[in-house]
Each structure stands twice: as structure tokens, then as C-alpha cells.
């Protein structure tokens, strides 16, 4: 009889323990379900917000002066002879009296490739603007790329230290693309980290007198 009572008591404990575990699982599942309902309610709002933000142009053009960067690096960029694809050497500073856009790019950089037609359009549209491509790539890769996507503005083969140079010129991460805008007096005026916003850049060039 005592053994039977113990078995019944033990069975009750097991059943109660399992019931508690089941209740805990049900509560956890209820919380998950509630979270999913809340998330599903939030997703349309977040999606709409993201879509609205995507429609707005990203403004990346930042004003700057040579005092904000390494002055020697600016001078180095403007005056160092660099090889062009025709084998001749030229300096960025040779472009007197024009607004100069120096665009650091590479053929393996997707945003660089995407903005290339926009830069070509700007170079064609504004007589007072000279776009110069500063390639952070091999000459072979540049030639292969330009055979498929030709541009009329000059492409210069950058130095092996181009990434380090960009960091000294206001691009801390050294990422591509990166553009610098100089006034006709060859004073550093603006920088663009990332892909250019064509409408914003055109408006700024008009403001600068292009």
C-alpha cells in the first residue's frame, strides 16, 4: 500500500512537472507569436519609409579648404606628373582657369563604374569644367574597361600610394569613389565621398560659375 502511494505521488510530481514545462512552452510560443504580429505590423511602415528615403537624393558634396587636409598632399596631387593612356605625362595643375573635378576610381569599383557616364555628361555639358579620372588600378585594367565604356575626359594612372594620398586629402577610409573639386584658381573647394549626386553636383558647378 505504501509503495502504491509513493508511485501515485511520484506520478503526480511527474505530471505537474510536465504541465509546468508545457505551460512555459505555451507562454514562450505566445510571446513569439505576439512579436511576429508586431513585426508584421511594423514592416509595411518601415518599407514605406525606406522607399521614401530611396527616392530622396543623397547629398554627399561637402565644402572644405586646404587647411582641413594635408597641404603638401594637395600640392603633390596637383603638380605630380602622371602617365596618361597615350603614354604622355601631364599634371592636374596644367588645366588652368577651369573648375577641376578629380575623380579617384577603379574598374573593380561598382559605384565608380556607375557614375562614369554621369561624369562624362558633366564634362561634356560644362565648358568651364575639366573632369580628370585618377585611376587607382592597373593600366591594363583601365584600358580594358575604357574599351567597353569610353570617356572623353583624361584618365591618369595614379601612383601606388593613391589610397594613402586619398586619406590625407579628406577621405579617412580610403574608399572609392572619391572626388575633389578645385576652383579655377586651383583652390580646394569641395569633396565627395562615394558616388556623385549628378543634380547636386551640376547645381554646385553653376554656383561656382561654370
N, C-alpha and C positions, 0 to 999 in steps of 0.2 A: 504493500500500500504506500509506504514511504517512498519507494522507488518510483511508483506511478506518479505521485505528487511532484517529485523532483522533475520527472520528464515533462509533465504538464507545465510546470513553472519555467523550465528551460525553453519549451516550445513557445510560451508566451513572450519570453525575452527575445527570442529569435525573430518572432513575428513583429514585435514592437520595433526592434532594431531595423528590420527591413522596411517597415512602414515609414520610419523616420527618414531612412535613406531615400525612399520613393518620394516622400513629401519634399525633401531637399532638391531632388532632381526636377520635380514638377515646378518648384519655385524658380530654379535656375533657368529652366526652359521658358517660363513665363517672362522672366527678365529679358532673355534673348529675343523672344517674340516682340516684346514691347520696344526693345531697341531697334529691331528691324522695321517696325511700323513707323517709329520716329524718324529713322534714317530715310525710309521711302518717302516720307512727307517732306524731308529737307532736300532731297536730291533734285527735284524739279526746280526749286528756288535757286539752289547753287548752280545748276546747269544754266538757268536763265541769266544769272549774274555773270557767270563765266563767258557766256555768249555775248552779253552786252559789253564786257570788258574787251573781248576779242575784236569787236567792231571799232573800238576806240583806238586811234593811232598811238603807238608807243613813242613818247618823246624822249629821245636819248641825247640830243645835242646839248652839250654843256659848255658854257663860256669858261675861258681860262686865259692865263697870261704866262709868259715865260718865267715869271717869279714863282709860279706854283710848281714848276718842274726843274729838272737839271738843265741850266742854261747851256752848258757845254754840249750836252746831248742834242739840244735843238740846233746849235751851230753845226754839230757833226752831221746831223741829218740833212741839213740844207746844203752843206758845202762838200761833202764827201763824194768823189767821183764814183758812179755806179755803172755797171755794164748794162746796156740795153740789148734787146734781141737782135739788133743789126750789127752787134759787135763793137759799137762805139761806146765811149764813156760820156756821161753827162752828169750834171749836178742839178738838184732840185732848184737851187738858187738861180739857175740860168733863166728861169721863167719870170722875167722882170715885168712888173706892172700888172700882174694878174692875181686874182684870188686863186690860191693853190689848195687843192684837196689831195692830201697824201693818204692813200688807202693801203694799209697793210693787209695782205691777203695770201691765201694759198689754194691750190687746186683741190686739195682734200678737205677744205673747209666748206661745208654745205651753205651756211649763210653768206659766205664770200661769193660763192657761185651764184646764189640767188640775187644778190644786189649788183652784180656786174652789169647787167643790162640797164639798171637804173642809173648807175654812174656814167655809162656810155651816153644815155639820154641827156643827162645834165651837161656832160662835156660838149655835146652837140648843140644843146639849146642856148647855152650861155657863152658868148664870145669872150667875155671877160673872165672866164674861169678855166683853169687848167687842172684836169684830174690826172694824177700820176699814180700808177699801181706800183707799190713796193712789195715785191714778191718774197714771201717767207717760204720758199720752195726751191726745188732744183730747176735749172734751166730746161732740162729735158721735160719735166712735168709741165712747166709753163708753156712750152712750145706745143706739147700735145693738147693741152687744154685750149689754147688760143686757136688751134686749127679747127676746133669744133665751135668755140664761142669767140669769134674775133671781135676786137675792140680797136678803136682808132686812137685812144689815148695811150701815151707811152707806158710801157711796163719795164721797170728796172729790177734787176736781180739783186736782192738785198744781201747784206752781209750775214755771215754765220751767227753773228751776235745780235741779230734782229730782235729776238724775243727779249733779251736783256735791255736793248735800246728802248723797246716799247714800254717796259716797266719804268724806265727813267723819264718817259715822256707822258706820264699820266695814266698808264694802263697797268695797275698793280698786278693783275693776274697774268698779264702777257697773252690774253686770249685774242682770238680772231673772230670777225674782222675788227679792225681798229682804224679810225680815220682822224686826221688832224687837218684843220683848216687855217690857212695863213692869209692875212690881209695882203693887198697889193704891195704894201711896204715890207712884206715878209715878216710880219709880227704874228706870233701865235695867237689865235683868237678863239677857236673852239676845238673840242674833241668829241668824237662819237665812239663810244664803246659798244660794240655789237653792230647789227645790221642797220643801215641807214633808213630813216623815215624820209622818203623822197619828197613828200609835200612839205614837211617841216624844213628840210634842207634847202629846197628851192626858195621858200619864203625867206629864209635867213640870207641866202645869197643875194636876193633882191634888196633886202635891207642893207646889205654890205655894199650895194652899188653895182652889182654885176649886170 
